Amino acid sequence: MFILERMVFQGTEKCPQYQWKQYIIGGDKALLEKIRSTQRRPKEWRIVEQPYGALPLKKSA
């Protein structure tokens, strides 16, 4: 499994903070690379590999 993440600003001018925000989780790295390359600022995006069992599971109602 792969995760497409973007570096986002969270903070103030006096205390700037950045963190990676997850946007897409998928199994096809080539597709995620294609999506990343079409973004306005591709250097703000990254693709990380995540072991399948390590992903958090959503609780169903």
C-alpha positions in Angstrom: 0.0 0.0 0.0 1.1 3.5 -0.8 0.1 6.9 0.6 0.1 10.2 -1.3 0.9 12.9 1.2 1.3 16.7 1.0 3.3 19.0 3.2 0.8 21.6 4.7 1.4 24.6 6.8 -0.2 24.7 10.2 0.9 27.4 12.6 1.5 31.2 12.7 4.1 33.6 11.3 5.9 33.5 14.7 5.7 29.7 15.1 5.6 28.1 11.6 4.8 24.4 11.6 4.5 21.9 8.8 3.1 18.4 8.7 2.4 15.7 6.2 -1.3 15.3 5.4 -2.6 12.1 3.8 -4.7 12.4 0.7 -4.9 9.1 -1.1 -4.2 5.5 0.0 -3.8 3.0 -2.9 -1.9 0.0 -4.2 -0.7 1.4 -7.5 2.5 3.5 -7.0 2.7 4.5 -10.7 -0.8 6.0 -10.5 0.0 8.0 -7.4 3.2 9.2 -9.1 1.1 10.4 -12.1 -1.3 12.2 -9.8 1.7 13.8 -7.9 3.3 15.0 -11.1 0.2 16.8 -12.2 -0.1 18.9 -9.0 0.7 22.6 -9.0 3.8 22.1 -6.7 4.9 18.5 -7.0 7.8 19.0 -4.6 5.3 19.5 -1.8 4.0 16.0 -2.3 5.5 12.6 -1.5 4.6 8.9 -1.8 5.4 6.7 1.2 5.1 2.9 1.4 2.9 1.6 4.3 2.7 -2.1 5.2 -0.9 -3.3 4.6 -1.4 -4.4 8.2 -0.2 -1.1 9.6 -3.1 1.0 8.2 -5.7 2.1 10.6 -9.1 0.4 10.1 -12.3 2.5 10.1 -15.0 1.3 12.4 -18.3 0.5 10.6 -21.5 1.6 12.2 
